[in-house]
Amino acid sequence: MSSTTTGTVHVRNLIDGVWTDSGTIGESLDPATGEVLGTFADGGADEARAAIDAARRAFGTGDWSRDRDLRARTLFEMADRMAARQDELIALLSRENGKIPSEAALEVGLTISKIRYYGALALTESGRASEVKPGLYSMTLRQPVGVAGVIAPWNSPVILSVRSFAPALAAGATVALKLPGQTALTNSLLFDIIGGAPSLPRGVFNAFTESGSAGARLIVADPGVDVISYTGSTRVGRAIMADASASLKGMSLELGGKTPMIVFDDADLDAAVPVLTKAITTFTGQFCMTGSRILVQRGVADELRTRLSAALEAVRVGPGSDPDSEMGPLIDRANADRVERAVADAAEYAEVLVRGGRFTDGPLAAGAFVRPSLVEVEEVDRPIVQREVFGPVATFEVFDDEADAISRANATEFGLAAGIWTRDVDRPLRVGRELDAGTVWTNTWAVIVDQMEEGGFKQSGVGRLNGERALEEFQEIKHFVHPAPRSESRRRTGGEVTA
């Protein structure tokens, strides 16, 4: 970061080991007040071109792709640097993104462990070797694919970018990373932490902020990028897959979600209600795994309806600077207006149990604050059920039995995650096997671990991140076929062996 003559913070992009400006300057706004927090070098196609070229050169000329010890050491340094500066990163993420401090701390804390996990995984190997027939040996080796283009969103820019570029670096790929303008100051601090690792070779990690999409489109289409790792909306994910098809590059997409939280009659509502409330309001609902569909069995529907409505109405909305705040603002006022419209539209065909909505007066009216909403709906084909709202809005849907719950849960195009609430020890596996979801929780929500793969079914994505599979997204498999020496082959078949 740097300061201008007016004292305003100004941040730049990190490309080929050098901090660079751009021809366009953008402004970062505080979502709680609308005030300008600072300015940033707003990247585009020029920055993307430079990032791709630097990454391509570093991959082709340096030791990064073959030196596991170097990769592991560098990733451990990155984790140590983030741990040393985590308080600074948490404070900035909270202010610029709108998360309350505990949620910002959760994001940053998970990131540190993830980088360390991939530092350790960089030292592993997972090829195979076999004598497939007498005298014929065969083996497979994994090698890095080349340049990884990473595009991550504003809702959790630290963890979601690291989730992609850490396994890419561990695998031996080099990186061109694009992050969005809404979190420009946080982005730059992340670039500084990661890019400042002492062992990191120049050009291996390149990163820029962009408020538009020209740079991102170049990363997707350019033949110099070998694999794309994108986190964001299903609509954009489809466009990325289409644009990347010309070069047949690898693709890892984690896209939208509409997570059903299935509450059976025998569930412990004392345990469930607080978690369901957090599932709707964490990150102000700006989370691909937000528990945006509450499916409840008829026998406990009345009780859960009353208790969950009361819990949502009691959520304290406010800025992260207020220690009493339980939910912060949305990323900007435009998104607050969008969420408000979604609830208003739903009121035409559903019963609004908790209206929520914008603040029209008082200090919160100047920011992007909304109260959480709960909407009861019967038909699963309604927009509020089928579309990702990306805000603190949930549907309340009543079901009769397991078959009805499974049918309703699977009724959308999404399949990222689901939750099952029950005291029956057999039910979670029985029902969970039938759910179209990449992650299924039992009596909990949003538990994600570095060692286990994460991703979606159906229109929620392609590929997997986290776990060992994440490295494979950035690797190719090479098959070596090696016949035995001719003398050994003759020995095996009884032929004469000569000196």
Buried (B, 14 or more C-beta within 10 A) or exposed (E): BEEEEEEBBBBBBBBBBBBBBBEBEBBBBBBBBEEEBBBBBBBBBBBBBBBBBBBBBBBEEBEBBEBEEBBBBBBBBBBBBBBEBBEEBBBBBBBBBBBBBBBBBBBBBBBBEBBBBBBEBBEEEEEEEEEEEEBEBBBEBBBBBBBBBBBBBBBBBBBBBBBBBBBBBBBBBBBBBBBBBBBBBBBBBBBBBBBEBEBBBBBBBBBBBBBBBEBBBBBBBBEBBBBBBBBBBBEBBEBBBEBBEEEEBBBBBBBBBBBBBBBBBEBEBEEBBEBBBBBBBBBBBBBBBBBBBBBBBEEBBEEBBEBBBEBBBEBEBBBBBEEEBBBBBBBBBEBBBBBBEBBEBBEEEBEBBBBBBBBEEEEBEBBBBBBBBBBBBEEBEBEBBEBBBBBBBBBBBBBEEBEBBBEBBBBBBBBBBBBBBBEEEEBBEEBBEBBBBBBBBBBEBBEBEBEEBBBBBBBBBBBBBBBBBBBBBBBBEEEEEEEBEEEEBBBEEEEEEEE
